[in-house]
């Protein structure tokens, strides 16, 4: 089977992407707009870039109905700050609520029941229930189109890392206790550590 993505409607191309690039870690991004209204939204187009400087990125796609920017992207462009809250399995039900496309004036913290706690270096709050939180300042944002199906690449420089005490040992994170989840295709998620194996580099 050979498929030229340029011949497909964007929704069909999207299905091929999310069905083959997996599992994908989830960045639950908290942000704040210029009026002080906070927002939380999950993004599974998310990864690390470099350790020095410590850079991470995620990609918010344009809204499927009209190609407009999502609230998270608007907030970050206004304030240049955001927090990436890592998602553990215990959080997925509330996280799923934050995926709803609420009006911009609605605070997803209130809708989902997540708890706001202050960040140390930036204005957007962290999600208390998250066991690892990355405070980020905007390093760069790149836009790739402005229609439905297009997206942006948001690159953040990590200014502060918060790790729950029970996870941290010898400078590392106990991923078993973190119990992260990943995104598959459709409504399917995966437990990232339920069936792992070790393979040492030669």
C-alpha positions as a LaTeX table, in Angstrom:
\begin{tabular}{lrrr}
\hline
Residue & $x$ (\AA) & $y$ (\AA) & $z$ (\AA) \\
\hline
Unk1 & 0.00 & 0.00 & 0.00 \\
Unk2 & 1.42 & 3.37 & $-1.03$ \\
Unk3 & $-0.40$ & 6.53 & 0.03 \\
Unk4 & 0.42 & 10.05 & $-1.10$ \\
Unk5 & $-0.71$ & 12.28 & 1.81 \\
Unk6 & $-1.23$ & 15.25 & $-0.48$ \\
Unk7 & $-4.04$ & 13.32 & $-2.17$ \\
Unk8 & $-5.96$ & 12.81 & 1.08 \\
Unk9 & $-8.39$ & 15.02 & 2.99 \\
Unk10 & $-6.58$ & 16.19 & 6.13 \\
Unk11 & $-8.74$ & 14.06 & 8.43 \\
Unk12 & $-7.73$ & 10.89 & 6.56 \\
Unk13 & $-4.06$ & 11.88 & 6.65 \\
Unk14 & $-4.43$ & 12.55 & 10.38 \\
Unk15 & $-5.82$ & 9.06 & 10.95 \\
Unk16 & $-2.79$ & 7.50 & 9.26 \\
Unk17 & $-0.44$ & 9.61 & 11.41 \\
Unk18 & $-2.00$ & 8.81 & 14.77 \\
Unk19 & $-2.40$ & 5.15 & 13.81 \\
Unk20 & 1.28 & 4.74 & 13.07 \\
Unk21 & 3.14 & 7.21 & 15.32 \\
Unk22 & 2.49 & 5.63 & 18.69 \\
Unk23 & 2.35 & 5.35 & 21.58 \\
Unk24 & 2.56 & 9.10 & 22.10 \\
Unk25 & 3.27 & 10.71 & 25.48 \\
Unk26 & 0.75 & 13.30 & 26.63 \\
Unk27 & 1.58 & 16.86 & 27.59 \\
Unk28 & $-1.24$ & 18.42 & 29.57 \\
Unk29 & $-0.45$ & 22.08 & 29.05 \\
Unk30 & $-1.60$ & 24.74 & 31.49 \\
Unk31 & $-1.53$ & 28.35 & 30.35 \\
Unk32 & $-3.05$ & 31.71 & 31.19 \\
Unk33 & $-4.37$ & 34.49 & 28.97 \\
Unk34 & $-3.82$ & 38.23 & 29.22 \\
Unk35 & $-6.98$ & 38.57 & 31.32 \\
Unk36 & $-5.83$ & 36.00 & 33.88 \\
Unk37 & $-8.11$ & 33.14 & 32.81 \\
Unk38 & $-6.35$ & 29.78 & 33.04 \\
Unk39 & $-6.59$ & 26.92 & 30.58 \\
Unk40 & $-5.61$ & 23.24 & 30.51 \\
Unk41 & $-5.52$ & 21.06 & 27.40 \\
Unk42 & $-3.84$ & 17.73 & 26.52 \\
Unk43 & $-1.57$ & 17.30 & 23.49 \\
Unk44 & $-0.11$ & 14.01 & 22.28 \\
Unk45 & 2.12 & 15.55 & 19.63 \\
Unk46 & 4.78 & 16.08 & 22.31 \\
Unk47 & 8.46 & 15.29 & 22.80 \\
Unk48 & 11.87 & 16.44 & 24.06 \\
Unk49 & 14.38 & 18.29 & 21.89 \\
Unk50 & 17.60 & 18.80 & 23.85 \\
Unk51 & 19.04 & 18.74 & 27.37 \\
Unk52 & 21.35 & 21.77 & 27.15 \\
Unk53 & 19.49 & 23.97 & 26.72 \\
Unk54 & 16.59 & 21.92 & 28.04 \\
Unk55 & 13.98 & 22.28 & 25.31 \\
Unk56 & 10.67 & 20.49 & 24.86 \\
Unk57 & 7.97 & 20.90 & 22.25 \\
Unk58 & 4.37 & 20.14 & 21.48 \\
Unk59 & 2.18 & 20.73 & 18.44 \\
Unk60 & $-1.33$ & 22.16 & 18.75 \\
Unk61 & $-3.27$ & 21.59 & 15.53 \\
Unk62 & $-5.72$ & 24.16 & 14.23 \\
Unk63 & $-9.37$ & 23.62 & 15.10 \\
Unk64 & $-11.05$ & 21.22 & 12.73 \\
Unk65 & $-14.17$ & 23.28 & 12.17 \\
Unk66 & $-12.70$ & 26.61 & 11.05 \\
Unk67 & $-8.90$ & 26.44 & 11.24 \\
Unk68 & $-8.70$ & 28.88 & 14.13 \\
Unk69 & $-6.01$ & 28.71 & 16.81 \\
Unk70 & $-6.66$ & 26.76 & 19.99 \\
Unk71 & $-6.85$ & 28.67 & 23.27 \\
Unk72 & $-3.57$ & 27.18 & 24.49 \\
Unk73 & $-1.66$ & 28.57 & 21.51 \\
Unk74 & $-3.33$ & 31.97 & 21.81 \\
Unk75 & $-2.45$ & 32.14 & 25.51 \\
Unk76 & 1.19 & 31.19 & 24.94 \\
Unk77 & 1.59 & 33.75 & 22.19 \\
Unk78 & 0.15 & 36.39 & 24.54 \\
Unk79 & 2.20 & 35.54 & 27.63 \\
Unk80 & 5.22 & 33.49 & 26.38 \\
Unk81 & 4.77 & 31.00 & 29.24 \\
Unk82 & 3.23 & 27.59 & 29.90 \\
Unk83 & 3.52 & 24.45 & 32.04 \\
Unk84 & 3.72 & 20.89 & 30.77 \\
Unk85 & 2.09 & 18.56 & 33.29 \\
Unk86 & 2.90 & 14.88 & 32.73 \\
Unk87 & $-0.18$ & 12.64 & 32.76 \\
Unk88 & $-0.35$ & 9.58 & 35.03 \\
Unk89 & $-3.08$ & 6.97 & 34.75 \\
Unk90 & $-4.76$ & 8.24 & 37.90 \\
Unk91 & $-5.42$ & 11.56 & 36.10 \\
Unk92 & $-6.87$ & 10.38 & 32.80 \\
Unk93 & $-10.56$ & 10.85 & 33.58 \\
Unk94 & $-10.05$ & 14.50 & 34.54 \\
Unk95 & $-7.58$ & 14.98 & 31.69 \\
Unk96 & $-10.26$ & 13.80 & 29.27 \\
Unk97 & $-12.53$ & 16.61 & 30.48 \\
Unk98 & $-9.87$ & 19.20 & 29.62 \\
Unk99 & $-9.85$ & 17.94 & 26.01 \\
Unk100 & $-13.31$ & 19.47 & 25.55 \\
Unk101 & $-13.36$ & 22.57 & 23.36 \\
Unk102 & $-14.69$ & 24.96 & 25.99 \\
Unk103 & $-15.20$ & 28.68 & 25.22 \\
Unk104 & $-12.11$ & 30.75 & 25.95 \\
Unk105 & $-13.63$ & 32.35 & 29.04 \\
Unk106 & $-14.13$ & 28.96 & 30.72 \\
Unk107 & $-11.49$ & 27.81 & 33.22 \\
Unk108 & $-10.72$ & 24.12 & 32.64 \\
Unk109 & $-9.34$ & 23.80 & 36.16 \\
Unk110 & $-12.86$ & 24.42 & 37.46 \\
Unk111 & $-14.50$ & 22.14 & 34.89 \\
Unk112 & $-12.15$ & 19.20 & 35.47 \\
Unk113 & $-11.59$ & 19.47 & 39.20 \\
Unk114 & $-7.81$ & 19.72 & 38.89 \\
Unk115 & $-6.07$ & 21.76 & 41.59 \\
Unk116 & $-4.11$ & 24.91 & 40.76 \\
Unk117 & $-0.78$ & 25.45 & 42.46 \\
Unk118 & 1.57 & 28.37 & 41.78 \\
Unk119 & 4.58 & 28.02 & 39.55 \\
Unk120 & 7.91 & 29.36 & 40.79 \\
Unk121 & 9.24 & 31.13 & 37.69 \\
Unk122 & 6.20 & 31.85 & 35.51 \\
Unk123 & 2.58 & 32.98 & 35.83 \\
Unk124 & 0.59 & 29.94 & 34.58 \\
Unk125 & $-0.28$ & 27.56 & 37.42 \\
Unk126 & 0.75 & 23.95 & 37.67 \\
Unk127 & $-1.58$ & 20.97 & 38.07 \\
Unk128 & $-1.11$ & 19.63 & 41.59 \\
Unk129 & $-2.23$ & 16.13 & 40.65 \\
Unk130 & 0.57 & 15.79 & 38.10 \\
Unk131 & 3.68 & 14.11 & 39.51 \\
Unk132 & 6.07 & 15.84 & 37.08 \\
Unk133 & 5.63 & 19.44 & 35.94 \\
Unk134 & 7.84 & 21.48 & 33.62 \\
Unk135 & 7.68 & 25.27 & 33.84 \\
Unk136 & 8.48 & 26.63 & 30.40 \\
Unk137 & 9.15 & 29.96 & 28.76 \\
Unk138 & 8.44 & 30.22 & 25.06 \\
Unk139 & 11.60 & 29.70 & 23.02 \\
Unk140 & 10.03 & 29.69 & 19.57 \\
Unk141 & 6.77 & 28.98 & 17.81 \\
Unk142 & 6.55 & 27.93 & 14.19 \\
Unk143 & 3.31 & 27.93 & 12.20 \\
Unk144 & 2.58 & 25.49 & 9.39 \\
Unk145 & $-0.55$ & 26.70 & 7.65 \\
Unk146 & $-3.66$ & 28.42 & 8.95 \\
Unk147 & $-6.48$ & 26.09 & 7.93 \\
Unk148 & $-8.13$ & 23.05 & 9.52 \\
Unk149 & $-5.55$ & 20.28 & 9.70 \\
Unk150 & $-2.61$ & 22.68 & 9.92 \\
Unk151 & $-0.57$ & 23.04 & 13.08 \\
Unk152 & 2.11 & 24.87 & 15.00 \\
Unk153 & 5.26 & 23.77 & 16.78 \\
Unk154 & 5.63 & 25.32 & 20.22 \\
Unk155 & 9.15 & 25.05 & 21.64 \\
Unk156 & 9.60 & 25.77 & 25.33 \\
Unk157 & 12.72 & 26.26 & 27.41 \\
Unk158 & 12.35 & 24.49 & 30.73 \\
Unk159 & 13.00 & 26.91 & 33.59 \\
Unk160 & 12.00 & 24.64 & 36.48 \\
Unk161 & 11.26 & 20.94 & 36.93 \\
Unk162 & 8.98 & 19.73 & 39.72 \\
Unk163 & 9.11 & 16.03 & 40.61 \\
Unk164 & 7.10 & 14.37 & 43.38 \\
Unk165 & 9.42 & 13.27 & 46.16 \\
Unk166 & 8.37 & 9.63 & 45.96 \\
Unk167 & 9.44 & 9.47 & 42.29 \\
Unk168 & 12.91 & 10.97 & 42.62 \\
Unk169 & 15.99 & 8.89 & 43.38 \\
Unk170 & 19.67 & 9.29 & 42.45 \\
Unk171 & 18.86 & 12.03 & 39.99 \\
Unk172 & 16.36 & 9.87 & 38.13 \\
Unk173 & 12.60 & 9.33 & 38.01 \\
Unk174 & 10.98 & 6.05 & 39.00 \\
Unk175 & 8.73 & 5.57 & 35.99 \\
Unk176 & 6.87 & 2.73 & 37.69 \\
Unk177 & 5.62 & 5.13 & 40.33 \\
Unk178 & 4.95 & 7.83 & 37.72 \\
Unk179 & 2.66 & 5.36 & 35.93 \\
Unk180 & 2.41 & 7.44 & 32.74 \\
Unk181 & $-0.10$ & 6.84 & 29.98 \\
Unk182 & 0.27 & 7.23 & 26.24 \\
Unk183 & $-2.13$ & 8.00 & 23.44 \\
Unk184 & $-2.93$ & 5.55 & 20.69 \\
Unk185 & $-5.40$ & 6.08 & 17.84 \\
Unk186 & $-9.01$ & 7.09 & 18.36 \\
Unk187 & $-10.13$ & 6.82 & 21.98 \\
Unk188 & $-7.47$ & 4.27 & 22.91 \\
Unk189 & $-4.77$ & 4.89 & 25.52 \\
Unk190 & $-1.96$ & 2.68 & 26.74 \\
Unk191 & $-0.33$ & 2.05 & 30.09 \\
Unk192 & 3.24 & 2.93 & 29.28 \\
Unk193 & 4.89 & 0.60 & 31.80 \\
Unk194 & 2.56 & $-2.40$ & 32.00 \\
Unk195 & 4.55 & $-4.54$ & 29.56 \\
Unk196 & 8.11 & $-3.28$ & 29.21 \\
Unk197 & 11.39 & $-5.02$ & 28.43 \\
Unk198 & 15.05 & $-4.12$ & 28.68 \\
Unk199 & 17.44 & $-4.07$ & 25.73 \\
Unk200 & 20.96 & $-2.87$ & 26.40 \\
Unk201 & 22.94 & $-1.11$ & 23.71 \\
Unk202 & 25.96 & $-3.05$ & 22.43 \\
\hline
\end{tabular}
